[in-house]
Amino acid sequence: MHALTASWTWFEHLADPHGQLMWEKKIRTLGATSTVEQFWSYFEHVPPPSELFQSGVCVGRQVESLSIFRGNVLPKWEDPMNEQGGEWFARKPFPPAILDAIWELIVLAMVTETLDPRGSIMGARVCDKSARGRAFYRLEVWYSAQANPEDVRTKLLHTLTNIPVHVKDGGAAGGERRRLTKGEIPKFEMRSHEVQKAVELQKDLGLVPHWVAPGGAAPKGAVDSPWD
């Protein structure tokens, strides 16, 4: 067995269209990996995002997101390792083959500590935000307060630009191994978990955040709800 630098845990988040379930009821732990061999066993058996989101209903549940997080860190803002950190995220109607390829590159770069050798990357998540027949997804890379966000973004884009990946895009039989093109690499935006939690609290209370003047913009680091 070949040990990974850290252990990583896989999660799936179940859809809750009526908003009736507590967070703990919607999250399911798929398993933990601490060696290279365990990781590849999970990676090869967990369906890629494009298949998982389409087939969830067929097995009695609808999966809204898939995530992999470091050690005992949970995929939620309130976790002590996440609450003062943030994330880089990209959202768009990714073609299925490109969604799977980017997810693979992100996960591999994360577990090999390529995105930050100091261990400040907490996890990655891919979410299905499709609605009314339109495919739409969000990819996220979460980091702790110890990270340098701009360094993380630079290494993330370097990975997506320069590392060849297997793309099942219907070209060659079974796809081909290649680098992603400039047009296939999404734009990543940054979100602060601390700022976003404050915004969400104001929304829950039915109040307009005091730092947002009528017609003004939200503070830097605040974007739409993570479930929007």
mmCIF file of the C-alpha atoms, coordinates in Angstrom:
data_MODEL
# 
_entry.id   MODEL 
# 
loop_
_atom_site.group_PDB 
_atom_site.id 
_atom_site.type_symbol 
_atom_site.label_atom_id 
_atom_site.label_alt_id 
_atom_site.label_comp_id 
_atom_site.label_asym_id 
_atom_site.label_entity_id 
_atom_site.label_seq_id 
_atom_site.pdbx_PDB_ins_code 
_atom_site.Cartn_x 
_atom_site.Cartn_y 
_atom_site.Cartn_z 
_atom_site.occupancy 
_atom_site.B_iso_or_equiv 
_atom_site.pdbx_formal_charge 
_atom_site.auth_seq_id 
_atom_site.auth_comp_id 
_atom_site.auth_asym_id 
_atom_site.auth_atom_id 
_atom_site.pdbx_PDB_model_num 
ATOM 1   C CA . MET A 1 1   ? 0.000   0.000  0.000   1.00 0.00 ? 1   MET A CA 1 
ATOM 2   C CA . HIS A 1 2   ? 1.129   3.547  -0.762  1.00 0.00 ? 2   HIS A CA 1 
ATOM 3   C CA . ALA A 1 3   ? -0.034  6.127  1.771   1.00 0.00 ? 3   ALA A CA 1 
ATOM 4   C CA . LEU A 1 4   ? -1.522  9.447  0.698   1.00 0.00 ? 4   LEU A CA 1 
ATOM 5   C CA . THR A 1 5   ? -0.307  12.601 2.436   1.00 0.00 ? 5   THR A CA 1 
ATOM 6   C CA . ALA A 1 6   ? -3.762  12.867 4.036   1.00 0.00 ? 6   ALA A CA 1 
ATOM 7   C CA . SER A 1 7   ? -6.934  10.801 4.179   1.00 0.00 ? 7   SER A CA 1 
ATOM 8   C CA . TRP A 1 8   ? -9.915  11.878 2.054   1.00 0.00 ? 8   TRP A CA 1 
ATOM 9   C CA . THR A 1 9   ? -13.619 11.154 2.529   1.00 0.00 ? 9   THR A CA 1 
ATOM 10  C CA . TRP A 1 10  ? -16.232 10.926 -0.229  1.00 0.00 ? 10  TRP A CA 1 
ATOM 11  C CA . PHE A 1 11  ? -19.746 12.320 0.287   1.00 0.00 ? 11  PHE A CA 1 
ATOM 12  C CA . GLU A 1 12  ? -22.960 12.569 -1.694  1.00 0.00 ? 12  GLU A CA 1 
ATOM 13  C CA . HIS A 1 13  ? -25.581 15.217 -0.980  1.00 0.00 ? 13  HIS A CA 1 
ATOM 14  C CA . LEU A 1 14  ? -29.177 14.244 -1.679  1.00 0.00 ? 14  LEU A CA 1 
ATOM 15  C CA . ALA A 1 15  ? -31.625 16.633 -3.291  1.00 0.00 ? 15  ALA A CA 1 
ATOM 16  C CA . ASP A 1 16  ? -34.340 18.064 -1.048  1.00 0.00 ? 16  ASP A CA 1 
ATOM 17  C CA . PRO A 1 17  ? -36.763 19.837 -3.407  1.00 0.00 ? 17  PRO A CA 1 
ATOM 18  C CA . HIS A 1 18  ? -39.174 20.749 -0.602  1.00 0.00 ? 18  HIS A CA 1 
ATOM 19  C CA . GLY A 1 19  ? -36.521 21.937 1.852   1.00 0.00 ? 19  GLY A CA 1 
ATOM 20  C CA . GLN A 1 20  ? -37.812 19.682 4.621   1.00 0.00 ? 20  GLN A CA 1 
ATOM 21  C CA . LEU A 1 21  ? -34.666 17.769 5.611   1.00 0.00 ? 21  LEU A CA 1 
ATOM 22  C CA . MET A 1 22  ? -31.928 18.753 8.044   1.00 0.00 ? 22  MET A CA 1 
ATOM 23  C CA . TRP A 1 23  ? -28.423 18.898 6.572   1.00 0.00 ? 23  TRP A CA 1 
ATOM 24  C CA . GLU A 1 24  ? -27.428 15.692 8.382   1.00 0.00 ? 24  GLU A CA 1 
ATOM 25  C CA . LYS A 1 25  ? -30.276 13.829 6.660   1.00 0.00 ? 25  LYS A CA 1 
ATOM 26  C CA . LYS A 1 26  ? -29.173 14.945 3.205   1.00 0.00 ? 26  LYS A CA 1 
ATOM 27  C CA . ILE A 1 27  ? -25.482 14.077 3.429   1.00 0.00 ? 27  ILE A CA 1 
ATOM 28  C CA . ARG A 1 28  ? -24.197 10.525 3.039   1.00 0.00 ? 28  ARG A CA 1 
ATOM 29  C CA . THR A 1 29  ? -20.647 9.326  3.597   1.00 0.00 ? 29  THR A CA 1 
ATOM 30  C CA . LEU A 1 30  ? -19.529 6.992  0.829   1.00 0.00 ? 30  LEU A CA 1 
ATOM 31  C CA . GLY A 1 31  ? -16.172 6.040  2.343   1.00 0.00 ? 31  GLY A CA 1 
ATOM 32  C CA . ALA A 1 32  ? -12.706 7.214  3.333   1.00 0.00 ? 32  ALA A CA 1 
ATOM 33  C CA . THR A 1 33  ? -9.402  6.673  1.554   1.00 0.00 ? 33  THR A CA 1 
ATOM 34  C CA . SER A 1 34  ? -5.906  6.951  3.016   1.00 0.00 ? 34  SER A CA 1 
ATOM 35  C CA . THR A 1 35  ? -3.854  5.091  0.411   1.00 0.00 ? 35  THR A CA 1 
ATOM 36  C CA . VAL A 1 36  ? -3.334  5.473  -3.319  1.00 0.00 ? 36  VAL A CA 1 
ATOM 37  C CA . GLU A 1 37  ? -4.915  2.063  -3.895  1.00 0.00 ? 37  GLU A CA 1 
ATOM 38  C CA . GLN A 1 38  ? -8.029  2.906  -1.856  1.00 0.00 ? 38  GLN A CA 1 
ATOM 39  C CA . PHE A 1 39  ? -8.393  6.223  -3.629  1.00 0.00 ? 39  PHE A CA 1 
ATOM 40  C CA . TRP A 1 40  ? -8.324  4.675  -7.086  1.00 0.00 ? 40  TRP A CA 1 
ATOM 41  C CA . SER A 1 41  ? -10.769 1.987  -6.008  1.00 0.00 ? 41  SER A CA 1 
ATOM 42  C CA . TYR A 1 42  ? -13.294 4.662  -5.022  1.00 0.00 ? 42  TYR A CA 1 
ATOM 43  C CA . PHE A 1 43  ? -12.532 6.940  -7.949  1.00 0.00 ? 43  PHE A CA 1 
ATOM 44  C CA . GLU A 1 44  ? -13.108 4.157  -10.461 1.00 0.00 ? 44  GLU A CA 1 
ATOM 45  C CA . HIS A 1 45  ? -16.333 2.922  -8.843  1.00 0.00 ? 45  HIS A CA 1 
ATOM 46  C CA . VAL A 1 46  ? -18.049 6.217  -7.991  1.00 0.00 ? 46  VAL A CA 1 
ATOM 47  C CA . PRO A 1 47  ? -19.846 7.312  -11.183 1.00 0.00 ? 47  PRO A CA 1 
ATOM 48  C CA . PRO A 1 48  ? -18.494 10.485 -12.803 1.00 0.00 ? 48  PRO A CA 1 
ATOM 49  C CA . PRO A 1 49  ? -20.657 13.588 -12.204 1.00 0.00 ? 49  PRO A CA 1 
ATOM 50  C CA . SER A 1 50  ? -22.395 13.463 -15.584 1.00 0.00 ? 50  SER A CA 1 
ATOM 51  C CA . GLU A 1 51  ? -23.601 9.905  -14.910 1.00 0.00 ? 51  GLU A CA 1 
ATOM 52  C CA . LEU A 1 52  ? -24.292 10.313 -11.199 1.00 0.00 ? 52  LEU A CA 1 
ATOM 53  C CA . PHE A 1 53  ? -26.630 13.268 -11.595 1.00 0.00 ? 53  PHE A CA 1 
ATOM 54  C CA . GLN A 1 54  ? -28.565 11.585 -14.397 1.00 0.00 ? 54  GLN A CA 1 
ATOM 55  C CA . SER A 1 55  ? -28.901 8.166  -12.747 1.00 0.00 ? 55  SER A CA 1 
ATOM 56  C CA . GLY A 1 56  ? -29.587 9.130  -9.127  1.00 0.00 ? 56  GLY A CA 1 
ATOM 57  C CA . VAL A 1 57  ? -33.356 8.807  -9.473  1.00 0.00 ? 57  VAL A CA 1 
ATOM 58  C CA . CYS A 1 58  ? -32.983 5.299  -10.863 1.00 0.00 ? 58  CYS A CA 1 
ATOM 59  C CA . VAL A 1 59  ? -31.605 3.984  -7.572  1.00 0.00 ? 59  VAL A CA 1 
ATOM 60  C CA . GLY A 1 60  ? -34.242 5.571  -5.376  1.00 0.00 ? 60  GLY A CA 1 
ATOM 61  C CA . ARG A 1 61  ? -32.534 8.865  -4.662  1.00 0.00 ? 61  ARG A CA 1 
ATOM 62  C CA . GLN A 1 62  ? -31.555 12.014 -6.498  1.00 0.00 ? 62  GLN A CA 1 
ATOM 63  C CA . VAL A 1 63  ? -27.986 13.144 -5.899  1.00 0.00 ? 63  VAL A CA 1 
ATOM 64  C CA . GLU A 1 64  ? -27.493 16.912 -5.914  1.00 0.00 ? 64  GLU A CA 1 
ATOM 65  C CA . SER A 1 65  ? -23.755 17.016 -5.290  1.00 0.00 ? 65  SER A CA 1 
ATOM 66  C CA . LEU A 1 66  ? -20.664 14.862 -4.925  1.00 0.00 ? 66  LEU A CA 1 
ATOM 67  C CA . SER A 1 67  ? -17.723 15.921 -2.781  1.00 0.00 ? 67  SER A CA 1 
ATOM 68  C CA . ILE A 1 68  ? -14.416 14.728 -1.404  1.00 0.00 ? 68  ILE A CA 1 
ATOM 69  C CA . PHE A 1 69  ? -12.951 16.381 1.706   1.00 0.00 ? 69  PHE A CA 1 
ATOM 70  C CA . ARG A 1 70  ? -9.774  16.130 3.737   1.00 0.00 ? 70  ARG A CA 1 
ATOM 71  C CA . GLY A 1 71  ? -9.707  13.931 6.852   1.00 0.00 ? 71  GLY A CA 1 
ATOM 72  C CA . ASN A 1 72  ? -12.664 14.634 9.137   1.00 0.00 ? 72  ASN A CA 1 
ATOM 73  C CA . VAL A 1 73  ? -13.612 17.942 7.493   1.00 0.00 ? 73  VAL A CA 1 
ATOM 74  C CA . LEU A 1 74  ? -17.291 18.062 6.535   1.00 0.00 ? 74  LEU A CA 1 
ATOM 75  C CA . PRO A 1 75  ? -18.555 19.671 3.305   1.00 0.00 ? 75  PRO A CA 1 
ATOM 76  C CA . LYS A 1 76  ? -20.276 22.584 5.036   1.00 0.00 ? 76  LYS A CA 1 
ATOM 77  C CA . TRP A 1 77  ? -19.366 26.185 5.861   1.00 0.00 ? 77  TRP A CA 1 
ATOM 78  C CA . GLU A 1 78  ? -19.766 25.653 9.611   1.00 0.00 ? 78  GLU A CA 1 
ATOM 79  C CA . ASP A 1 79  ? -16.941 23.142 9.859   1.00 0.00 ? 79  ASP A CA 1 
ATOM 80  C CA . PRO A 1 80  ? -14.100 24.799 11.846  1.00 0.00 ? 80  PRO A CA 1 
ATOM 81  C CA . MET A 1 81  ? -11.672 24.256 8.970   1.00 0.00 ? 81  MET A CA 1 
ATOM 82  C CA . ASN A 1 82  ? -14.034 25.888 6.460   1.00 0.00 ? 82  ASN A CA 1 
ATOM 83  C CA . GLU A 1 83  ? -15.780 28.712 8.303   1.00 0.00 ? 83  GLU A CA 1 
ATOM 84  C CA . GLN A 1 84  ? -13.004 31.297 7.940   1.00 0.00 ? 84  GLN A CA 1 
ATOM 85  C CA . GLY A 1 85  ? -11.886 30.063 4.551   1.00 0.00 ? 85  GLY A CA 1 
ATOM 86  C CA . GLY A 1 86  ? -13.544 30.224 1.178   1.00 0.00 ? 86  GLY A CA 1 
ATOM 87  C CA . GLU A 1 87  ? -13.750 28.644 -2.238  1.00 0.00 ? 87  GLU A CA 1 
ATOM 88  C CA . TRP A 1 88  ? -13.088 29.106 -5.911  1.00 0.00 ? 88  TRP A CA 1 
ATOM 89  C CA . PHE A 1 89  ? -16.123 28.109 -7.941  1.00 0.00 ? 89  PHE A CA 1 
ATOM 90  C CA . ALA A 1 90  ? -17.198 27.944 -11.560 1.00 0.00 ? 90  ALA A CA 1 
ATOM 91  C CA . ARG A 1 91  ? -20.773 27.529 -12.761 1.00 0.00 ? 91  ARG A CA 1 
ATOM 92  C CA . LYS A 1 92  ? -21.962 26.997 -16.317 1.00 0.00 ? 92  LYS A CA 1 
ATOM 93  C CA . PRO A 1 93  ? -23.705 24.446 -18.549 1.00 0.00 ? 93  PRO A CA 1 
ATOM 94  C CA . PHE A 1 94  ? -20.626 22.210 -18.882 1.00 0.00 ? 94  PHE A CA 1 
ATOM 95  C CA . PRO A 1 95  ? -20.786 19.537 -21.583 1.00 0.00 ? 95  PRO A CA 1 
ATOM 96  C CA . PRO A 1 96  ? -20.817 16.155 -19.773 1.00 0.00 ? 96  PRO A CA 1 
ATOM 97  C CA . ALA A 1 97  ? -17.374 15.069 -21.005 1.00 0.00 ? 97  ALA A CA 1 
ATOM 98  C CA . ILE A 1 98  ? -15.779 18.370 -19.979 1.00 0.00 ? 98  ILE A CA 1 
ATOM 99  C CA . LEU A 1 99  ? -17.506 18.351 -16.579 1.00 0.00 ? 99  LEU A CA 1 
ATOM 100 C CA . ASP A 1 100 ? -16.082 14.892 -15.866 1.00 0.00 ? 100 ASP A CA 1 
ATOM 101 C CA . ALA A 1 101 ? -12.612 15.823 -17.138 1.00 0.00 ? 101 ALA A CA 1 
ATOM 102 C CA . ILE A 1 102 ? -12.370 18.990 -15.021 1.00 0.00 ? 102 ILE A CA 1 
ATOM 103 C CA . TRP A 1 103 ? -13.646 17.141 -11.945 1.00 0.00 ? 103 TRP A CA 1 
ATOM 104 C CA . GLU A 1 104 ? -10.976 14.462 -12.435 1.00 0.00 ? 104 GLU A CA 1 
ATOM 105 C CA . LEU A 1 105 ? -8.201  17.043 -12.780 1.00 0.00 ? 105 LEU A CA 1 
ATOM 106 C CA . ILE A 1 106 ? -9.345  18.948 -9.681  1.00 0.00 ? 106 ILE A CA 1 
ATOM 107 C CA . VAL A 1 107 ? -9.635  15.847 -7.499  1.00 0.00 ? 107 VAL A CA 1 
ATOM 108 C CA . LEU A 1 108 ? -6.263  14.432 -8.572  1.00 0.00 ? 108 LEU A CA 1 
ATOM 109 C CA . ALA A 1 109 ? -4.512  17.778 -8.073  1.00 0.00 ? 109 ALA A CA 1 
ATOM 110 C CA . MET A 1 110 ? -6.101  18.076 -4.643  1.00 0.00 ? 110 MET A CA 1 
ATOM 111 C CA . VAL A 1 111 ? -5.239  14.639 -3.226  1.00 0.00 ? 111 VAL A CA 1 
ATOM 112 C CA . THR A 1 112 ? -1.659  14.909 -4.518  1.00 0.00 ? 112 THR A CA 1 
ATOM 113 C CA . GLU A 1 113 ? -1.380  18.319 -2.771  1.00 0.00 ? 113 GLU A CA 1 
ATOM 114 C CA . THR A 1 114 ? -0.555  19.981 -6.101  1.00 0.00 ? 114 THR A CA 1 
ATOM 115 C CA . LEU A 1 115 ? -2.918  22.902 -5.432  1.00 0.00 ? 115 LEU A CA 1 
ATOM 116 C CA . ASP A 1 116 ? -1.200  23.700 -2.138  1.00 0.00 ? 116 ASP A CA 1 
ATOM 117 C CA . PRO A 1 117 ? 1.539   21.513 -0.576  1.00 0.00 ? 117 PRO A CA 1 
ATOM 118 C CA . ARG A 1 118 ? 0.820   23.094 2.829   1.00 0.00 ? 118 ARG A CA 1 
ATOM 119 C CA . GLY A 1 119 ? -2.441  21.157 3.106   1.00 0.00 ? 119 GLY A CA 1 
ATOM 120 C CA . SER A 1 120 ? -4.775  24.161 3.080   1.00 0.00 ? 120 SER A CA 1 
ATOM 121 C CA . ILE A 1 121 ? -7.128  22.715 0.441   1.00 0.00 ? 121 ILE A CA 1 
ATOM 122 C CA . MET A 1 122 ? -10.063 21.264 2.365   1.00 0.00 ? 122 MET A CA 1 
ATOM 123 C CA . GLY A 1 123 ? -12.079 19.675 -0.397  1.00 0.00 ? 123 GLY A CA 1 
ATOM 124 C CA . ALA A 1 124 ? -13.840 19.830 -3.735  1.00 0.00 ? 124 ALA A CA 1 
ATOM 125 C CA . ARG A 1 125 ? -17.482 19.600 -4.681  1.00 0.00 ? 125 ARG A CA 1 
ATOM 126 C CA . VAL A 1 126 ? -19.474 19.307 -7.895  1.00 0.00 ? 126 VAL A CA 1 
ATOM 127 C CA . CYS A 1 127 ? -23.159 20.298 -7.805  1.00 0.00 ? 127 CYS A CA 1 
ATOM 128 C CA . ASP A 1 128 ? -26.020 19.691 -10.184 1.00 0.00 ? 128 ASP A CA 1 
ATOM 129 C CA . LYS A 1 129 ? -27.983 22.926 -10.631 1.00 0.00 ? 129 LYS A CA 1 
ATOM 130 C CA . SER A 1 130 ? -29.922 21.847 -13.707 1.00 0.00 ? 130 SER A CA 1 
ATOM 131 C CA . ALA A 1 131 ? -33.471 23.169 -13.982 1.00 0.00 ? 131 ALA A CA 1 
ATOM 132 C CA . ARG A 1 132 ? -36.305 23.212 -16.495 1.00 0.00 ? 132 ARG A CA 1 
ATOM 133 C CA . GLY A 1 133 ? -34.465 20.860 -18.815 1.00 0.00 ? 133 GLY A CA 1 
ATOM 134 C CA . ARG A 1 134 ? -31.288 22.926 -18.902 1.00 0.00 ? 134 ARG A CA 1 
ATOM 135 C CA . ALA A 1 135 ? -28.054 21.302 -17.728 1.00 0.00 ? 135 ALA A CA 1 
ATOM 136 C CA . PHE A 1 136 ? -26.131 23.558 -15.339 1.00 0.00 ? 136 PHE A CA 1 
ATOM 137 C CA . TYR A 1 137 ? -23.369 22.640 -12.898 1.00 0.00 ? 137 TYR A CA 1 
ATOM 138 C CA . ARG A 1 138 ? -21.063 24.184 -10.325 1.00 0.00 ? 138 ARG A CA 1 
ATOM 139 C CA . LEU A 1 139 ? -17.522 23.091 -9.476  1.00 0.00 ? 139 LEU A CA 1 
ATOM 140 C CA . GLU A 1 140 ? -15.967 24.212 -6.180  1.00 0.00 ? 140 GLU A CA 1 
ATOM 141 C CA . VAL A 1 141 ? -12.523 24.043 -4.547  1.00 0.00 ? 141 VAL A CA 1 
ATOM 142 C CA . TRP A 1 142 ? -12.668 24.823 -0.811  1.00 0.00 ? 142 TRP A CA 1 
ATOM 143 C CA . TYR A 1 143 ? -9.669  26.167 1.133   1.00 0.00 ? 143 TYR A CA 1 
ATOM 144 C CA . SER A 1 144 ? -8.957  27.050 4.770   1.00 0.00 ? 144 SER A CA 1 
ATOM 145 C CA . ALA A 1 145 ? -7.970  30.408 6.241   1.00 0.00 ? 145 ALA A CA 1 
ATOM 146 C CA . GLN A 1 146 ? -4.316  29.344 5.945   1.00 0.00 ? 146 GLN A CA 1 
ATOM 147 C CA . ALA A 1 147 ? -4.448  29.295 2.143   1.00 0.00 ? 147 ALA A CA 1 
ATOM 148 C CA . ASN A 1 148 ? -3.342  32.010 -0.237  1.00 0.00 ? 148 ASN A CA 1 
ATOM 149 C CA . PRO A 1 149 ? -6.434  32.121 -2.487  1.00 0.00 ? 149 PRO A CA 1 
ATOM 150 C CA . GLU A 1 150 ? -4.639  33.644 -5.472  1.00 0.00 ? 150 GLU A CA 1 
ATOM 151 C CA . ASP A 1 151 ? -1.930  30.983 -5.334  1.00 0.00 ? 151 ASP A CA 1 
ATOM 152 C CA . VAL A 1 152 ? -4.635  28.316 -5.262  1.00 0.00 ? 152 VAL A CA 1 
ATOM 153 C CA . ARG A 1 153 ? -6.329  29.841 -8.303  1.00 0.00 ? 153 ARG A CA 1 
ATOM 154 C CA . THR A 1 154 ? -3.034  30.079 -10.199 1.00 0.00 ? 154 THR A CA 1 
ATOM 155 C CA . LYS A 1 155 ? -2.212  26.418 -9.569  1.00 0.00 ? 155 LYS A CA 1 
ATOM 156 C CA . LEU A 1 156 ? -5.774  25.373 -10.350 1.00 0.00 ? 156 LEU A CA 1 
ATOM 157 C CA . LEU A 1 157 ? -5.702  27.084 -13.735 1.00 0.00 ? 157 LEU A CA 1 
ATOM 158 C CA . HIS A 1 158 ? -2.208  25.723 -14.432 1.00 0.00 ? 158 HIS A CA 1 
ATOM 159 C CA . THR A 1 159 ? -3.511  22.212 -13.775 1.00 0.00 ? 159 THR A CA 1 
ATOM 160 C CA . LEU A 1 160 ? -6.543  22.634 -16.022 1.00 0.00 ? 160 LEU A CA 1 
ATOM 161 C CA . THR A 1 161 ? -4.445  24.179 -18.783 1.00 0.00 ? 161 THR A CA 1 
ATOM 162 C CA . ASN A 1 162 ? -1.394  21.926 -18.850 1.00 0.00 ? 162 ASN A CA 1 
ATOM 163 C CA . ILE A 1 163 ? -2.262  18.439 -17.582 1.00 0.00 ? 163 ILE A CA 1 
ATOM 164 C CA . PRO A 1 164 ? -3.643  15.985 -20.167 1.00 0.00 ? 164 PRO A CA 1 
ATOM 165 C CA . VAL A 1 165 ? -6.837  14.194 -19.155 1.00 0.00 ? 165 VAL A CA 1 
ATOM 166 C CA . HIS A 1 166 ? -9.059  11.525 -20.677 1.00 0.00 ? 166 HIS A CA 1 
ATOM 167 C CA . VAL A 1 167 ? -11.979 13.280 -22.394 1.00 0.00 ? 167 VAL A CA 1 
ATOM 168 C CA . LYS A 1 168 ? -14.869 11.079 -23.513 1.00 0.00 ? 168 LYS A CA 1 
ATOM 169 C CA . ASP A 1 169 ? -16.178 13.581 -26.021 1.00 0.00 ? 169 ASP A CA 1 
ATOM 170 C CA . GLY A 1 170 ? -17.286 11.235 -28.762 1.00 0.00 ? 170 GLY A CA 1 
ATOM 171 C CA . GLY A 1 171 ? -14.253 11.864 -30.944 1.00 0.00 ? 171 GLY A CA 1 
ATOM 172 C CA . ALA A 1 172 ? -11.956 8.878  -30.967 1.00 0.00 ? 172 ALA A CA 1 
ATOM 173 C CA . ALA A 1 173 ? -13.440 5.579  -29.850 1.00 0.00 ? 173 ALA A CA 1 
ATOM 174 C CA . GLY A 1 174 ? -13.802 5.825  -26.082 1.00 0.00 ? 174 GLY A CA 1 
ATOM 175 C CA . GLY A 1 175 ? -12.542 9.384  -26.119 1.00 0.00 ? 175 GLY A CA 1 
ATOM 176 C CA . GLU A 1 176 ? -8.969  10.640 -26.093 1.00 0.00 ? 176 GLU A CA 1 
ATOM 177 C CA . ARG A 1 177 ? -6.300  11.857 -23.692 1.00 0.00 ? 177 ARG A CA 1 
ATOM 178 C CA . ARG A 1 178 ? -5.590  15.534 -24.308 1.00 0.00 ? 178 ARG A CA 1 
ATOM 179 C CA . ARG A 1 179 ? -5.248  18.967 -22.754 1.00 0.00 ? 179 ARG A CA 1 
ATOM 180 C CA . LEU A 1 180 ? -8.361  21.060 -22.315 1.00 0.00 ? 180 LEU A CA 1 
ATOM 181 C CA . THR A 1 181 ? -8.756  23.952 -24.723 1.00 0.00 ? 181 THR A CA 1 
ATOM 182 C CA . LYS A 1 182 ? -8.947  27.567 -23.595 1.00 0.00 ? 182 LYS A CA 1 
ATOM 183 C CA . GLY A 1 183 ? -12.683 27.630 -24.307 1.00 0.00 ? 183 GLY A CA 1 
ATOM 184 C CA . GLU A 1 184 ? -13.281 24.532 -22.168 1.00 0.00 ? 184 GLU A CA 1 
ATOM 185 C CA . ILE A 1 185 ? -11.638 25.971 -19.046 1.00 0.00 ? 185 ILE A CA 1 
ATOM 186 C CA . PRO A 1 186 ? -14.206 27.931 -17.007 1.00 0.00 ? 186 PRO A CA 1 
ATOM 187 C CA . LYS A 1 187 ? -13.810 31.237 -15.227 1.00 0.00 ? 187 LYS A CA 1 
ATOM 188 C CA . PHE A 1 188 ? -13.474 30.781 -11.462 1.00 0.00 ? 188 PHE A CA 1 
ATOM 189 C CA . GLU A 1 189 ? -14.908 33.215 -8.929  1.00 0.00 ? 189 GLU A CA 1 
ATOM 190 C CA . MET A 1 190 ? -13.981 33.510 -5.260  1.00 0.00 ? 190 MET A CA 1 
ATOM 191 C CA . ARG A 1 191 ? -16.401 33.277 -2.352  1.00 0.00 ? 191 ARG A CA 1 
ATOM 192 C CA . SER A 1 192 ? -15.647 33.988 1.320   1.00 0.00 ? 192 SER A CA 1 
ATOM 193 C CA . HIS A 1 193 ? -17.509 31.616 3.637   1.00 0.00 ? 193 HIS A CA 1 
ATOM 194 C CA . GLU A 1 194 ? -17.493 34.142 6.469   1.00 0.00 ? 194 GLU A CA 1 
ATOM 195 C CA . VAL A 1 195 ? -19.073 36.886 4.359   1.00 0.00 ? 195 VAL A CA 1 
ATOM 196 C CA . GLN A 1 196 ? -21.494 34.482 2.737   1.00 0.00 ? 196 GLN A CA 1 
ATOM 197 C CA . LYS A 1 197 ? -22.722 33.156 6.090   1.00 0.00 ? 197 LYS A CA 1 
ATOM 198 C CA . ALA A 1 198 ? -23.494 36.708 7.195   1.00 0.00 ? 198 ALA A CA 1 
ATOM 199 C CA . VAL A 1 199 ? -25.431 37.351 3.983   1.00 0.00 ? 199 VAL A CA 1 
ATOM 200 C CA . GLU A 1 200 ? -27.395 34.110 4.355   1.00 0.00 ? 200 GLU A CA 1 
ATOM 201 C CA . LEU A 1 201 ? -28.245 34.964 7.971   1.00 0.00 ? 201 LEU A CA 1 
ATOM 202 C CA . GLN A 1 202 ? -29.641 38.318 6.884   1.00 0.00 ? 202 GLN A CA 1 
ATOM 203 C CA . LYS A 1 203 ? -31.690 36.572 4.201   1.00 0.00 ? 203 LYS A CA 1 
ATOM 204 C CA . ASP A 1 204 ? -33.054 34.076 6.734   1.00 0.00 ? 204 ASP A CA 1 
ATOM 205 C CA . LEU A 1 205 ? -34.121 36.961 8.966   1.00 0.00 ? 205 LEU A CA 1 
ATOM 206 C CA . GLY A 1 206 ? -35.777 38.714 6.053   1.00 0.00 ? 206 GLY A CA 1 
ATOM 207 C CA . LEU A 1 207 ? -33.444 41.678 6.353   1.00 0.00 ? 207 LEU A CA 1 
ATOM 208 C CA . VAL A 1 208 ? -31.388 43.525 3.768   1.00 0.00 ? 208 VAL A CA 1 
ATOM 209 C CA . PRO A 1 209 ? -27.703 43.405 4.799   1.00 0.00 ? 209 PRO A CA 1 
ATOM 210 C CA . HIS A 1 210 ? -26.807 46.775 6.338   1.00 0.00 ? 210 HIS A CA 1 
ATOM 211 C CA . TRP A 1 211 ? -23.710 47.076 4.139   1.00 0.00 ? 211 TRP A CA 1 
ATOM 212 C CA . VAL A 1 212 ? -25.780 46.944 0.945   1.00 0.00 ? 212 VAL A CA 1 
ATOM 213 C CA . ALA A 1 213 ? -27.343 50.271 0.055   1.00 0.00 ? 213 ALA A CA 1 
ATOM 214 C CA . PRO A 1 214 ? -30.551 50.243 -2.011  1.00 0.00 ? 214 PRO A CA 1 
ATOM 215 C CA . GLY A 1 215 ? -29.488 49.464 -5.547  1.00 0.00 ? 215 GLY A CA 1 
ATOM 216 C CA . GLY A 1 216 ? -25.958 48.798 -4.354  1.00 0.00 ? 216 GLY A CA 1 
ATOM 217 C CA . ALA A 1 217 ? -23.770 45.730 -4.620  1.00 0.00 ? 217 ALA A CA 1 
ATOM 218 C CA . ALA A 1 218 ? -23.112 43.023 -2.066  1.00 0.00 ? 218 ALA A CA 1 
ATOM 219 C CA . PRO A 1 219 ? -19.717 43.000 -0.360  1.00 0.00 ? 219 PRO A CA 1 
ATOM 220 C CA . LYS A 1 220 ? -16.773 41.394 -2.108  1.00 0.00 ? 220 LYS A CA 1 
ATOM 221 C CA . GLY A 1 221 ? -16.873 37.653 -1.557  1.00 0.00 ? 221 GLY A CA 1 
ATOM 222 C CA . ALA A 1 222 ? -20.657 37.430 -1.364  1.00 0.00 ? 222 ALA A CA 1 
ATOM 223 C CA . VAL A 1 223 ? -22.538 35.714 -4.171  1.00 0.00 ? 223 VAL A CA 1 
ATOM 224 C CA . ASP A 1 224 ? -25.746 33.770 -4.594  1.00 0.00 ? 224 ASP A CA 1 
ATOM 225 C CA . SER A 1 225 ? -26.711 31.100 -2.099  1.00 0.00 ? 225 SER A CA 1 
ATOM 226 C CA . PRO A 1 226 ? -24.713 27.860 -2.491  1.00 0.00 ? 226 PRO A CA 1 
ATOM 227 C CA . TRP A 1 227 ? -27.977 26.077 -3.217  1.00 0.00 ? 227 TRP A CA 1 
ATOM 228 C CA . ASP A 1 228 ? -29.094 28.510 -5.958  1.00 0.00 ? 228 ASP A CA 1 
# 
